[in-house]
Amino acid sequence: MATLLYKLGRSAFRRRGRFLAGWLLLLALVGGGLAAFGSHLDSEATIPGSQSQKGIDILEKSLPSSTGVTAQIVFVAPRGSTVDDARYRSVIEKTVETAGGAPQVETAVDPFEAESVSADRRTAMAQVMYPVKRDALRDTSVEELERIAFDARSSGLEAEVGGTIYSTAGLEVGIGEVIGLAVAVVVLLVTFGSLLAAGLPLLTALLGLVVGLAGLLLVSNIATVSSTAPSLALMIGLAVGIDYALLILSRHRTQLASGMDPEESAGRATGTAGSAVVFAGLTVIVALCGLTVVGIPFLSVMGLAAAGTVLLSVLVAVTLLPALLGFAGARLRPRSGSRTDRRERATQDGHRRTGGERWARLVTRRPLVTVVAVVVGLAVMALPAAQLSLAMPDNGTAAPESTQRKAYDLISDAFGPGRNGRLLVLVQTDGADPGAAAGTVARGIDDLGLPEVLSVSAPQTATDGRTAIVTVVPKAGPRADETVGLVRDIRAATPALADRTDSDVLVTGSTAAAIDVSDRLKDSLLPFAVIVVGLALLLLLLVFRSIVVPLKAAFGFLLSVAASFGAVVAVFQWGWLADQIGVPTTGPVFSFMPIVLMAVLFGLAMDYEVFLVSRMREEYVHTGRHGASVISGARHASRVVTAAALIMFAVFASFVTAEDLTLKPIALGLAVGILVDAVVVRMTLVPAILALVGERSWWLPRWLDRMLPDLDMEGAELSAPTRPEDSGAVPGPSRQRRRDVPDNHLI
């Protein structure tokens, strides 16, 4: 692996014009394609095989109006008045009539005819029906409905628009993301002490990210791409793109400081640090692709889209970056006598202890004490995670100043929170009267005496002569535990109701579908963890040829993810620091947060594992001295790992400022998880465990050693520099030297 990447790095350095032209051509192709064809993102979340999805599929054919998007126009009369007052009633009726003729609207229901007026007669709610799915609803249609509704405000009425016409997921890049990028620039400047060196990781990361996002949006024209996919791809792609380039560039600068020729240095940096980048990227890709095991299409697309951006980040780092190093040439060499030059030389010769080395010596002085302290401390951070509660997002999680959130709150206050989460009970017969069967089902639900049922409507019959629906309004909101229990109670009774009416009875609708998504995600957590962690451990086994290192990596990840879950619960459920980071309401965390967080954090945690331990193993392969290798590896890798972690933390923390509460908990969990994993687990726990276990850290059974391919992560097979008299570098260690190390020292 190292030899192949070494050759690739030198080739890119020599033919830098061709490599740069190739990436710019790719950028032009995807950019031109996006400009020509646009994008077509899908906000619908399907759950194949679930009861709710089966019901939705039936209703799409027999009663399409019940599965299309709907809007609610909520009118509130001033205090001391009612919507029955002539001046307000006429405005409401005229507004509803106008809304009925708005673009793409099928019908608008007068709230007075439908008796959708609150008990105090101050609030009226008009239903507006669209016969299309959310992805087919034009933004201009939503804007026109808002304009019609808001015109009613001139009469003194309060008017807000809500409903499923609004997507609850999406990303708008704002000032927070700009600040996060600015922090990344500062970290790079401090790390390299050079504006040119700091700009290269940003340039390569942004180019790879733009190609990835443009390609993803272009693919949405021929394949279903969820509206949440670009958000995750942007967040992950930006973070890993900077970090991967940072690792290779840092190695290159260190070698230049020792006097190595720029071309040889670019090749060796790509061969050694590039190997770590490739396998770190593979762990992230494996973890993200593992989201496909859940069986929920929109989540699979999120994982695959983010994995694609990570793959592009790896390709950019090992091809475009060496080409740009060729353009920069010797200008990246730290100026003789500069602070950066002194620091690089101190790192190389070991005569002056760096901060990373001092920290490694401190935590390995009494390794057992360090291990116990870290485990206990992270366990305390993880305590809130035991109360993690999950639900799907709705308009109740939108920004407080948005019209859909205001409409949601007005409906909850006037009609009860259950009106925002109605359940549809579908009844389908084989030739019998569906209305009569649905009436029997409605009476049966009433007879159950369920305390969480607010009302059960009269049946609505479809035009196919076989299907009817009954609407059940819960007392609690759609994300409440009481509503989840109600769905399960009704479903427990449907087999008996189906036998009584000789029909199929299904509980469906958007609220039931959201509950089914949550249940599917909960059930998938364990198999997902087993598959993803198992594959990643196999990769780490190949990379480090050790049993202890992969197991230690997995253990550290579990501590990090538990601590990040604890932070999410403390903020989004308990309300700690909620005002400071703009969390308008507390409650259940969104159902796909844990599995997405586990996938992303596991991959990124393995990044740091590979970055750090690969340098330790490289030193061990070259010297055969375990204790010194742990310290030396920390001395070489600590600065770049710290910088990479700070950059990732800044990027993820910047997304916490996004208004979309779908993204907020993921961003917060990743920010906390990255900081904990890099500083506490990788920089503290890992050296302590390696020191505690000793040389057995690199133990591998002989039979397994013979079976596994040797990937040469540490670059032992790299030949000596082409022009040692020019580079001043010491020729690389021979293959024979590796094999001469005793078996208990090197596997």
HUQUI-V84931 format. One record per residue. N is the residue number from 0. RES is the residue in one letter. PHI is phi in whole degrees, 0 to 359 (* if undefined). OMEGA is omega in radians with two decimals (999 if undefined). NEAR is the number of other C-alpha atoms within 8 Angstrom. Layout:
# HUQUI-V84931
n = (N/N)
res = (RES/RES)
phi = (PHI/PHI)
omega = (OMEGA/OMEGA)
near = (NEAR/NEAR)
This chain:
# HUQUI-V84931
n = (0/1/2/3/4/5/6/7/8/9/10/11/12/13/14/15/16/17/18/19/20/21/22/23/24/25/26/27/28/29/30/31/32/33/34/35/36/37/38/39/40/41/42/43/44/45/46/47/48/49/50/51/52/53/54/55/56/57/58/59/60/61/62/63/64/65/66/67/68/69/70/71/72/73/74/75/76/77/78/79/80/81/82/83/84/85/86/87/88/89/90/91/92/93/94/95/96/97/98/99/100/101/102/103/104/105/106/107/108/109/110/111/112/113/114/115/116/117/118/119/120/121/122/123/124/125/126/127/128/129/130/131/132/133/134/135/136/137/138/139/140/141/142/143/144/145/146/147/148/149/150/151/152/153/154/155/156/157/158/159/160/161/162/163/164/165/166/167/168/169/170/171/172/173/174/175/176/177/178/179/180/181/182/183/184/185/186/187/188/189/190/191/192/193/194/195/196/197/198/199/200/201/202/203/204/205/206/207/208/209/210/211/212/213/214/215/216/217/218/219/220/221/222/223/224/225/226/227/228/229/230/231/232/233/234/235/236/237/238/239/240/241/242/243/244/245/246/247/248/249/250/251/252/253/254/255/256/257/258/259/260/261/262/263/264/265/266/267/268/269/270/271/272/273/274/275/276/277/278/279/280/281/282/283/284/285/286/287/288/289/290/291/292/293/294/295/296/297/298/299/300/301/302/303/304/305/306/307/308/309/310/311/312/313/314/315/316/317/318/319/320/321/322/323/324/325/326/327/328/329/330/331/332/333/334/335/336/337/338/339/340/341/342/343/344/345/346/347/348/349/350/351/352/353/354/355/356/357/358/359/360/361/362/363/364/365/366/367/368/369/370/371/372/373/374/375/376/377/378/379/380/381/382/383/384/385/386/387/388/389/390/391/392/393/394/395/396/397/398/399/400/401/402/403/404/405/406/407/408/409/410/411/412/413/414/415/416/417/418/419/420/421/422/423/424/425/426/427/428/429/430/431/432/433/434/435/436/437/438/439/440/441/442/443/444/445/446/447/448/449/450/451/452/453/454/455/456/457/458/459/460/461/462/463/464/465/466/467/468/469/470/471/472/473/474/475/476/477/478/479/480/481/482/483/484/485/486/487/488/489/490/491/492/493/494/495/496/497/498/499/500/501/502/503/504/505/506/507/508/509/510/511/512/513/514/515/516/517/518/519/520/521/522/523/524/525/526/527/528/529/530/531/532/533/534/535/536/537/538/539/540/541/542/543/544/545/546/547/548/549/550/551/552/553/554/555/556/557/558/559/560/561/562/563/564/565/566/567/568/569/570/571/572/573/574/575/576/577/578/579/580/581/582/583/584/585/586/587/588/589/590/591/592/593/594/595/596/597/598/599/600/601/602/603/604/605/606/607/608/609/610/611/612/613/614/615/616/617/618/619/620/621/622/623/624/625/626/627/628/629/630/631/632/633/634/635/636/637/638/639/640/641/642/643/644/645/646/647/648/649/650/651/652/653/654/655/656/657/658/659/660/661/662/663/664/665/666/667/668/669/670/671/672/673/674/675/676/677/678/679/680/681/682/683/684/685/686/687/688/689/690/691/692/693/694/695/696/697/698/699/700/701/702/703/704/705/706/707/708/709/710/711/712/713/714/715/716/717/718/719/720/721/722/723/724/725/726/727/728/729/730/731/732/733/734/735/736/737/738/739/740/741/742/743/744/745/746)
res = (M/A/T/L/L/Y/K/L/G/R/S/A/F/R/R/R/G/R/F/L/A/G/W/L/L/L/L/A/L/V/G/G/G/L/A/A/F/G/S/H/L/D/S/E/A/T/I/P/G/S/Q/S/Q/K/G/I/D/I/L/E/K/S/L/P/S/S/T/G/V/T/A/Q/I/V/F/V/A/P/R/G/S/T/V/D/D/A/R/Y/R/S/V/I/E/K/T/V/E/T/A/G/G/A/P/Q/V/E/T/A/V/D/P/F/E/A/E/S/V/S/A/D/R/R/T/A/M/A/Q/V/M/Y/P/V/K/R/D/A/L/R/D/T/S/V/E/E/L/E/R/I/A/F/D/A/R/S/S/G/L/E/A/E/V/G/G/T/I/Y/S/T/A/G/L/E/V/G/I/G/E/V/I/G/L/A/V/A/V/V/V/L/L/V/T/F/G/S/L/L/A/A/G/L/P/L/L/T/A/L/L/G/L/V/V/G/L/A/G/L/L/L/V/S/N/I/A/T/V/S/S/T/A/P/S/L/A/L/M/I/G/L/A/V/G/I/D/Y/A/L/L/I/L/S/R/H/R/T/Q/L/A/S/G/M/D/P/E/E/S/A/G/R/A/T/G/T/A/G/S/A/V/V/F/A/G/L/T/V/I/V/A/L/C/G/L/T/V/V/G/I/P/F/L/S/V/M/G/L/A/A/A/G/T/V/L/L/S/V/L/V/A/V/T/L/L/P/A/L/L/G/F/A/G/A/R/L/R/P/R/S/G/S/R/T/D/R/R/E/R/A/T/Q/D/G/H/R/R/T/G/G/E/R/W/A/R/L/V/T/R/R/P/L/V/T/V/V/A/V/V/V/G/L/A/V/M/A/L/P/A/A/Q/L/S/L/A/M/P/D/N/G/T/A/A/P/E/S/T/Q/R/K/A/Y/D/L/I/S/D/A/F/G/P/G/R/N/G/R/L/L/V/L/V/Q/T/D/G/A/D/P/G/A/A/A/G/T/V/A/R/G/I/D/D/L/G/L/P/E/V/L/S/V/S/A/P/Q/T/A/T/D/G/R/T/A/I/V/T/V/V/P/K/A/G/P/R/A/D/E/T/V/G/L/V/R/D/I/R/A/A/T/P/A/L/A/D/R/T/D/S/D/V/L/V/T/G/S/T/A/A/A/I/D/V/S/D/R/L/K/D/S/L/L/P/F/A/V/I/V/V/G/L/A/L/L/L/L/L/L/V/F/R/S/I/V/V/P/L/K/A/A/F/G/F/L/L/S/V/A/A/S/F/G/A/V/V/A/V/F/Q/W/G/W/L/A/D/Q/I/G/V/P/T/T/G/P/V/F/S/F/M/P/I/V/L/M/A/V/L/F/G/L/A/M/D/Y/E/V/F/L/V/S/R/M/R/E/E/Y/V/H/T/G/R/H/G/A/S/V/I/S/G/A/R/H/A/S/R/V/V/T/A/A/A/L/I/M/F/A/V/F/A/S/F/V/T/A/E/D/L/T/L/K/P/I/A/L/G/L/A/V/G/I/L/V/D/A/V/V/V/R/M/T/L/V/P/A/I/L/A/L/V/G/E/R/S/W/W/L/P/R/W/L/D/R/M/L/P/D/L/D/M/E/G/A/E/L/S/A/P/T/R/P/E/D/S/G/A/V/P/G/P/S/R/Q/R/R/R/D/V/P/D/N/H/L/I)
phi = (*/298/295/298/291/300/295/296/297/293/296/295/296/289/256/299/296/292/295/296/298/297/291/293/295/298/299/293/294/289/294/294/297/293/295/279/251/70/225/214/278/245/264/275/250/259/231/305/88/274/296/295/293/299/295/297/298/293/293/300/268/265/215/304/297/279/249/286/285/231/233/240/259/256/250/232/282/300/301/88/234/227/288/281/303/306/293/278/298/295/295/298/297/293/297/296/298/295/298/298/258/289/304/69/282/274/201/236/262/295/295/286/289/275/58/263/236/293/299/274/64/264/237/233/233/258/269/240/255/244/274/227/281/300/290/267/276/285/300/295/292/295/298/292/296/298/297/298/293/290/298/291/293/296/274/105/286/270/224/225/243/226/110/279/291/258/278/266/227/157/225/239/287/228/296/299/292/296/297/301/292/296/298/300/297/298/299/295/296/294/293/259/65/211/293/297/295/290/284/298/299/294/297/293/296/292/295/297/293/296/299/295/292/296/296/296/295/292/296/298/280/240/217/286/238/290/292/276/298/298/298/293/298/296/296/287/299/295/293/288/299/292/295/294/294/301/297/292/295/297/296/298/294/297/290/297/296/276/102/289/298/305/294/297/295/298/294/290/296/292/288/266/296/296/297/298/297/300/283/296/297/298/294/295/297/300/296/290/294/297/296/290/289/290/85/248/307/295/285/299/295/303/295/294/296/295/298/297/291/294/301/296/298/295/298/297/295/261/236/289/299/301/295/293/297/294/294/286/60/282/293/278/292/303/298/303/88/287/300/296/297/297/294/295/292/296/295/286/275/74/288/242/286/270/299/296/292/298/294/297/294/295/284/263/294/232/299/295/298/299/300/297/298/294/297/294/299/289/295/294/299/277/306/299/299/296/257/299/239/240/198/271/287/211/294/290/254/287/299/303/275/285/293/292/289/296/297/302/293/296/296/298/290/272/243/100/298/294/293/273/217/292/255/252/255/269/236/232/250/253/103/286/290/293/296/295/297/294/298/297/296/298/294/296/294/300/293/294/65/290/292/268/269/274/200/234/278/289/296/243/265/275/279/279/75/234/238/214/232/239/264/248/259/284/282/266/288/294/262/285/299/297/291/300/296/296/301/292/294/293/295/294/268/295/301/293/294/295/295/293/256/54/212/267/236/230/264/220/102/295/292/296/296/297/294/295/299/299/296/297/293/298/291/270/302/293/298/299/299/296/293/293/296/298/294/294/296/297/299/294/297/293/290/257/49/208/273/292/299/297/295/298/297/294/297/297/297/299/294/296/290/295/295/291/299/299/295/297/296/299/275/271/251/271/88/296/58/298/294/292/251/76/264/284/212/259/158/303/275/293/302/274/301/300/285/292/298/298/297/291/294/298/298/289/297/291/306/294/300/292/304/282/288/297/290/296/291/300/296/292/298/278/241/77/253/293/302/295/291/298/292/295/299/295/298/284/261/298/295/289/293/298/297/298/293/296/294/298/299/297/296/292/297/294/283/294/281/297/287/290/286/290/272/307/295/295/297/296/300/291/299/294/298/295/297/296/293/289/278/274/276/287/277/243/292/298/300/295/294/298/292/291/281/78/294/291/302/257/286/213/305/301/295/285/299/288/282/281/290/270/273/52/298/273/73/291/271/294/284/294/305/299/232/300/291/272/275/72/269/279/305/295/296/281/295/296/298/297/284/280/291/305/301/281/260/220/261)
omega = (-3.11/-3.14/3.13/-3.14/3.07/3.12/3.12/3.14/3.12/3.12/3.12/3.13/-3.10/-3.08/-3.01/3.13/-3.13/-3.14/3.12/3.12/3.13/3.12/3.11/3.08/3.10/3.10/3.14/-3.12/-3.12/3.09/3.10/3.10/3.13/3.12/-3.10/-3.00/-3.13/-3.13/-3.13/-3.12/-3.08/-3.13/-3.09/3.10/3.11/-3.13/-3.08/3.09/-3.12/3.12/-3.13/-3.14/3.08/3.10/3.13/3.13/3.11/-3.10/3.11/-3.14/-3.01/-3.10/-3.02/-3.09/-3.12/-3.13/3.06/3.13/3.14/3.04/3.00/2.98/-3.07/3.12/3.11/3.13/3.10/3.11/-3.10/3.13/3.06/3.11/3.10/3.09/-3.00/-3.07/3.14/-3.12/-3.13/3.11/3.14/-3.11/3.12/3.13/3.14/3.12/3.12/3.12/3.12/3.11/-3.14/-3.11/3.07/-3.14/3.07/3.11/3.04/-3.01/3.11/-3.09/3.14/3.08/-3.12/-3.12/3.09/3.12/-3.07/-3.10/3.14/3.07/3.11/-3.04/3.06/-3.10/3.13/3.10/3.08/-3.02/3.05/-3.11/-3.08/3.03/-3.08/-3.10/3.11/-3.14/-3.10/3.11/3.14/3.11/3.10/-3.14/3.14/3.10/3.10/3.14/3.13/-3.11/-3.06/3.08/-3.13/-3.12/-3.13/3.13/-3.09/3.09/2.92/-3.10/3.12/-3.12/3.10/3.09/-3.07/3.05/-3.14/3.07/-3.12/-3.13/3.10/-3.07/2.99/-3.12/-3.09/-3.06/3.14/-3.14/3.10/3.10/3.12/3.11/3.11/3.08/3.11/3.12/3.13/3.13/3.13/3.12/3.12/-3.10/-3.02/-3.10/-3.09/3.12/3.12/-3.13/-3.14/-3.09/-3.08/3.11/3.12/-3.12/-3.11/-3.14/-3.11/3.12/3.11/-3.13/3.13/3.10/-3.12/-3.12/3.11/3.10/3.12/3.13/3.10/3.12/-3.11/3.11/-3.12/3.12/-3.14/3.10/-3.09/-3.11/3.12/-3.04/3.14/-3.13/-3.12/3.14/3.13/-3.07/-3.10/-3.08/3.13/-3.09/-3.08/3.13/3.10/-3.06/-3.10/3.09/3.13/-3.09/-3.12/-3.11/3.12/3.11/-3.14/-3.12/3.11/3.13/3.08/3.14/3.12/3.08/-3.09/3.08/-3.09/-3.13/3.12/-3.14/3.12/3.12/-3.12/3.09/3.10/-3.13/-3.08/3.11/3.10/3.07/3.08/3.12/-3.12/-3.09/3.01/3.09/3.12/3.12/3.09/-3.12/3.11/-3.12/-3.12/3.09/3.10/3.10/3.14/-3.11/-3.10/3.13/3.07/-2.99/-3.06/3.12/3.07/3.14/3.09/-3.12/-3.12/3.13/3.12/3.10/3.10/3.12/3.08/3.11/3.10/3.11/3.10/-3.12/3.10/-3.08/-3.05/3.11/-3.09/-3.11/3.08/3.09/3.11/3.05/3.08/3.09/-3.12/3.11/-3.08/-3.14/3.10/3.11/3.13/-3.12/-3.08/3.13/3.13/3.13/3.13/3.13/3.14/-3.14/-3.14/3.14/3.10/3.11/-3.09/-3.02/3.07/-3.13/3.12/-3.08/3.06/3.11/3.12/3.13/3.13/3.13/3.13/3.11/-3.13/-3.05/3.12/3.13/3.03/-2.98/-3.12/3.10/3.12/-3.12/-3.12/-3.11/-3.13/-3.10/-3.13/-3.13/3.14/3.08/3.09/3.09/-3.06/-3.06/3.13/-3.09/3.13/-3.13/-3.14/3.13/-3.00/3.05/3.11/-3.12/3.04/-3.11/3.09/3.10/3.12/3.14/-3.06/-3.10/-3.12/-3.12/3.14/3.09/3.12/3.11/3.12/-3.12/3.11/3.11/3.14/-3.11/-3.03/-3.03/-3.06/-3.06/-3.12/3.12/3.06/-3.09/-3.10/3.11/3.07/3.06/-3.08/3.10/3.13/-3.07/3.06/3.08/3.13/-3.13/-3.10/3.13/3.13/3.13/3.13/3.07/3.09/3.12/3.14/3.11/3.11/3.10/3.08/-3.09/3.12/3.13/-3.12/-3.04/-3.09/3.12/3.09/3.14/3.06/-3.03/2.99/-3.10/3.01/-3.02/3.11/-3.09/-3.10/3.12/-3.12/-2.93/3.03/3.11/3.06/3.14/3.10/3.13/3.10/3.03/-3.08/-3.13/-3.05/-3.12/-3.07/3.09/3.14/3.12/3.07/3.11/3.13/3.11/-3.13/3.12/3.13/3.12/3.10/-3.11/-3.05/3.10/3.12/3.11/3.10/3.10/-3.10/-3.08/-3.11/-3.10/3.01/-3.13/-3.10/3.03/-3.02/-3.05/-3.06/-3.14/3.11/3.12/3.11/3.11/3.11/3.08/-3.13/-3.14/3.14/-3.13/3.11/-3.12/-3.07/-3.05/-3.09/3.11/3.09/-3.12/-3.12/-3.09/-3.07/-3.14/3.13/3.13/3.14/3.10/3.09/3.09/3.14/3.07/3.11/-3.07/-2.99/3.11/-3.08/3.05/-3.04/-3.04/3.10/3.14/3.09/3.14/3.13/3.13/3.11/3.10/3.14/3.09/-3.11/-3.08/3.09/3.11/3.14/3.05/3.12/3.12/3.14/3.12/-3.11/-3.09/-2.95/3.07/-3.13/3.08/3.10/3.12/-3.09/-3.13/-3.07/-3.11/3.01/3.05/-2.99/-3.10/3.11/-3.11/-3.11/3.08/-3.02/-2.88/-3.08/3.13/-3.07/-3.05/3.06/3.14/3.11/-3.11/-3.07/-3.08/3.12/-3.14/-3.11/3.08/3.09/3.01/-3.10/3.08/-3.13/-3.14/-3.02/-3.02/3.10/3.08/3.09/-3.14/3.10/3.10/-3.12/3.11/-3.08/-3.05/-3.08/-3.13/-2.99/-3.06/3.14/-3.12/3.10/-3.14/-3.11/3.10/3.09/3.13/-3.10/-2.95/-2.98/-3.09/-3.11/3.10/3.12/3.13/3.14/-3.14/3.12/3.12/3.12/3.12/-3.14/-3.13/-3.11/3.14/3.13/3.14/3.06/3.13/3.13/-3.11/-3.08/-3.11/2.99/-3.06/-3.05/-3.09/3.09/-3.13/3.13/3.13/3.12/3.13/3.12/-3.11/-3.14/-3.13/3.14/-3.06/-3.09/-3.02/-3.01/-3.05/-3.01/-3.07/-3.09/-3.07/-3.07/3.10/-3.13/3.14/3.12/3.10/-3.12/-3.11/3.13/-3.06/3.07/3.06/-3.08/-3.10/3.06/3.12/-3.09/-3.10/3.11/3.09/-3.14/-3.11/-3.03/3.05/3.12/-3.07/3.10/3.12/-3.04/3.03/-3.13/-3.10/3.12/-3.14/3.09/3.11/-3.11/-3.11/-3.08/3.13/3.12/-2.99/-3.07/-3.11/3.05/3.14/-3.10/-3.12/-3.13/3.10/-3.11/-3.13/3.12/-3.05/3.14/3.13/-3.13/-3.07/-3.12/3.09/-3.01/3.10/999)
near = (9/17/10/8/14/15/10/12/18/13/9/14/16/9/9/15/7/7/12/11/8/8/9/8/8/9/11/8/8/12/11/8/10/13/7/6/8/10/10/9/11/10/11/9/8/8/13/8/6/8/10/14/13/10/13/11/8/8/11/11/7/10/10/10/9/7/12/12/13/11/12/12/14/16/13/11/13/10/6/4/8/13/14/7/8/7/6/13/10/8/10/10/9/8/11/12/10/9/13/11/8/10/6/8/13/9/9/13/10/11/12/8/7/7/6/10/11/10/7/6/10/14/14/14/12/13/12/15/13/12/12/8/10/14/10/6/11/7/6/6/11/10/8/10/10/10/8/11/14/10/7/14/10/7/7/8/12/11/12/14/13/17/12/9/11/9/8/11/10/9/9/5/7/7/6/12/11/9/9/13/10/8/10/12/11/8/11/13/12/7/9/11/10/7/8/7/13/13/10/11/15/11/8/15/16/10/9/14/15/9/12/11/12/11/11/11/15/14/10/12/11/6/6/9/15/13/11/12/14/14/11/10/14/11/11/12/15/12/12/12/19/14/12/12/14/11/13/13/11/10/10/12/12/11/10/15/12/10/9/13/11/11/11/12/12/15/16/13/15/17/17/13/13/15/13/12/13/9/11/15/13/9/15/17/13/13/15/15/11/12/14/12/9/11/8/12/10/13/11/14/13/15/15/10/12/16/14/10/15/15/11/11/15/13/9/12/15/13/12/15/13/17/17/12/11/14/8/8/9/7/6/10/8/11/7/5/6/8/6/10/12/9/8/11/11/12/12/9/7/7/5/7/10/9/7/12/13/9/9/15/9/8/13/12/6/9/12/9/7/13/11/8/8/12/9/8/8/12/11/7/11/15/9/12/13/7/6/10/7/9/12/13/11/7/12/8/11/13/10/7/6/8/9/13/15/12/14/13/9/9/14/13/8/9/10/11/14/15/13/10/12/13/14/11/12/15/16/11/13/6/6/7/9/14/11/7/13/14/10/10/11/13/8/9/11/9/6/6/6/8/5/10/11/10/7/12/8/8/12/8/10/10/8/6/9/13/15/14/12/15/12/13/13/17/12/11/14/12/10/8/6/8/14/11/8/12/10/8/8/10/10/7/8/10/9/7/12/11/8/6/9/7/11/9/12/12/15/16/13/8/11/12/12/10/11/12/12/13/8/9/12/8/7/10/9/7/8/13/10/8/9/12/10/9/9/11/11/9/10/11/12/11/10/11/12/12/11/10/12/12/9/10/10/10/8/12/12/8/12/14/12/13/17/14/14/14/15/13/14/11/12/16/11/9/10/7/7/11/8/6/8/8/10/8/6/10/8/11/14/10/12/10/10/8/11/12/12/10/14/13/13/12/16/12/12/12/13/12/11/11/15/14/9/14/13/14/12/12/12/12/11/10/7/10/8/10/8/7/13/13/12/11/17/15/15/11/12/13/10/11/12/10/11/11/11/11/14/13/13/13/15/15/12/13/14/13/10/14/8/13/12/10/12/13/13/11/12/15/13/14/13/12/13/15/12/11/13/14/10/11/13/14/12/14/14/10/13/15/12/11/11/9/8/9/10/8/11/14/13/10/6/6/6/8/10/7/6/7/6/5/8/10/14/11/11/13/11/12/7/8/10/5/7/11/5/7/11/10/9/6/8/10/10/10/8/6/9/12/8/6/9/7/6/8/11/13/10)
